Amino acid sequence: MNRPDSAGDAREGARVNQEEIRVNQGDRPLASADPHAHAWSPATARALFRAGLAGPTAGVAAGHTQVNLIAVPADWAYETLLFCQRNPKPCPVLDVTDAGSWTTVLAEGADLRTDLPRYRVWEDGELVDEPTDARAYWREDLVAFLIGCSFTFEWALSGAGVPLRHIEQGRNVPMYVTNRQCRPAGRLRGPMVVSMRPVPPRHLAAAIRESGLLPAVHGSPVHCGDPSGLGIDDLGRPDFGDPVDTEPDDIPVFWACGVTPQAAVAASRPPFALTHAPGQMFLTDARDEQYRVA
């Protein structure tokens, strides 16, 4: 099994693996496909996903917490938990299941095998499939981690007047592999991934303040301004999601992203992993305010 020998190689390995298979770039953001998606209940959204609806979930089920998913074999679960504990900005854990369980306390009656819009299946660090139903891949030894998502704090940003360009333009949020290496945990290591939202200067303080009040869903930004500070060469070529059009004075603002465990899977090459497709989240019954600090 070949593994990168340097931080730069690990970052490039994660990026190459993501680019090898992009079979579902046509999934349309659900908030643009249905103007009423913001009013769906989480249960309605999950039922639609179970029936095969797929697409990025930014702007769906207003006020309800969205989460990232990664499920790994039990013999990788401790290292995954330790990786998340050591890297709480990109990997804030909201729930961990028992081995083989596809249920979560975050959504009564939900099924983690069917109730996400789209999944990613990984074998030896390679992306091999992106199904809308993961039952055929579910294993009795899988431990699932539900990780906070920045889509959750977008309602707070919007309420404070911060424009959300990706939602306005009907696109998935752009995400980038950075040159910042996460703190490793045993066999698991890799670069941090960030999401980017262009913010006008007059709204920057509000964006930092409002997201900072929700640390369980990534909290405040990790970087503002020049993307080269994160090793990002071209904002027009995100590693995940879609590029967004910016206004002349917009400042690129970067938040730690829950796709980071997928970059770690690509860099560390566990024998198997199941994740969400970037931008296509699990809708929980939890309310955003449950995670807002005073």
Secondary structure as GFF3:
##gff-version 3
##sequence-region A 1 294
A	DSSP	alpha_helix	7	20	.	.	.	ID=ss1
A	DSSP	alpha_helix	30	33	.	.	.	ID=ss2
A	DSSP	three_ten_helix	37	39	.	.	.	ID=ss3
A	DSSP	alpha_helix	42	50	.	.	.	ID=ss4
A	DSSP	beta_strand	64	73	.	.	.	ID=ss5
A	DSSP	alpha_helix	74	86	.	.	.	ID=ss6
A	DSSP	beta_strand	93	96	.	.	.	ID=ss7
A	DSSP	beta_strand	119	123	.	.	.	ID=ss8
A	DSSP	beta_strand	126	129	.	.	.	ID=ss9
A	DSSP	three_ten_helix	135	137	.	.	.	ID=ss10
A	DSSP	beta_strand	142	148	.	.	.	ID=ss11
A	DSSP	three_ten_helix	150	153	.	.	.	ID=ss12
A	DSSP	alpha_helix	154	159	.	.	.	ID=ss13
A	DSSP	alpha_helix	165	168	.	.	.	ID=ss14
A	DSSP	beta_strand	175	181	.	.	.	ID=ss15
A	DSSP	beta_strand	191	199	.	.	.	ID=ss16
A	DSSP	three_ten_helix	201	203	.	.	.	ID=ss17
A	DSSP	alpha_helix	204	212	.	.	.	ID=ss18
A	DSSP	three_ten_helix	215	217	.	.	.	ID=ss19
A	DSSP	beta_strand	223	224	.	.	.	ID=ss20
A	DSSP	three_ten_helix	227	230	.	.	.	ID=ss21
A	DSSP	beta_strand	251	256	.	.	.	ID=ss22
A	DSSP	alpha_helix	260	268	.	.	.	ID=ss23
A	DSSP	beta_strand	272	276	.	.	.	ID=ss24
A	DSSP	beta_strand	282	287	.	.	.	ID=ss25
A	DSSP	three_ten_helix	288	291	.	.	.	ID=ss26
###
